[in-house]
Amino acid sequence: YPYLQDYQRRWLALFQAVGARNAPRMAEISASLLAEQRTLVADAREYLLLAALTGYVASGAKPKALELWGSYSPSVRVTRPAFRLLRCHADPAGCGKAFRAYAER
């Protein structure tokens, strides 16, 4: 552990927060990792976005979830059900409009 870089320690802290179901901590860590790590592979970016959205929605910070969604949804596969579910929990009224293009395919 002492030889790990800071971002590696934060990934471990994120896994601990997810395991403990600590929603605010999940959101905080994953959102900061998303913002700071620009060279993430797609799977890592999607994991961080899912963790952040889950954390914000579960802790009642739905506006923050929507803000994060607006920033990062273009860079992930938003057709995955988990993304749609979290987006719709953050703003049920805007859910249909947000995914209309996918429903019409």
N, C-alpha and C positions, 0 to 999 in steps of 0.2 A: 504493500500500500504506500509506503513512503516514497517509492520510486515512480509512482504514477504521476502523470501530468494532471493539471487542474481539471481539464475537461473530462478526463477519464474518471476522476473522483466524482465529478458531478453526474456522470452517467450512472455510476454505482449508487449514488444518492437517489437518483431518479428511480432505479430499480427497487431500492428500499422503500421509497414513498409509494410506488405502485403496489408492492407487496403488502404494505401497511394500510393501503387504501386511504392515504392521506391526500385528499383531493387538492387542497390549496398548495401543498408542497409539490405535487405532481405538475400542476399548472405552472407554478413559478419556475421550476427547474427546466422543464421541457420547453417552455416558451423562450427562456434565456438561451438554451442550447440551440434552438432553431434560429434565433436572431444572430448568434455569434458564429456558428459553424456553417460556412458557405459551401463547403465541398462535400456535403453529405451524399451518400448513395440514396437512391429513391426509397428503399425500404426503411432506412434510418430516419429519413425526413418524415415519412408517413407515420412511423411509430411515434416520433416526437409530437407530431400534430395530433394524432389520436390521444396521446397522453395529456397534452395541454387542453384539448377540447373537452375531454372527459373530466379533467380536474376543474376547469372553469364551470362547466355545466353542473357538475355534482356539488360544487360549493356555492352555486347561485350567482356566479359572476358571468351571466349570459352575455352582457354587452362585450366583455373582454373576449369571450368565445367567438362572437360574430366578427369582432375586429381581427382576431387571429385568422379566422376563416377567410376574410376578405384579403388578407395579405398572402396567405399560403395556398389557398385552394387551386390557383392556376398551376401550381407546381406538383400536384399529386393526382392520383387517379380517383377523382371524386365520385365515380360511379360505384365505388365499393359501398356496400350497405352500412358499414359502421360510420363512414363519413356522413352519409345522408341522415342517419339516425341522430347523430350528435348535432348536426346543423339544424335539424328540425326541432330538436329539444331546446336549442338556444333561441329559436324564433319560430314557433309553430305557425304563426300567421303568414310568414313569408316563405314557408317551406315549399308550397306548390309552385310559386313563381321561381324560386331558386332552381328547381329541378325540372321545370316544364320541358326544357330542351331535351332532357334525357328520356322523359316519358313519351315524347313524340317520335322517338326513333323506332 
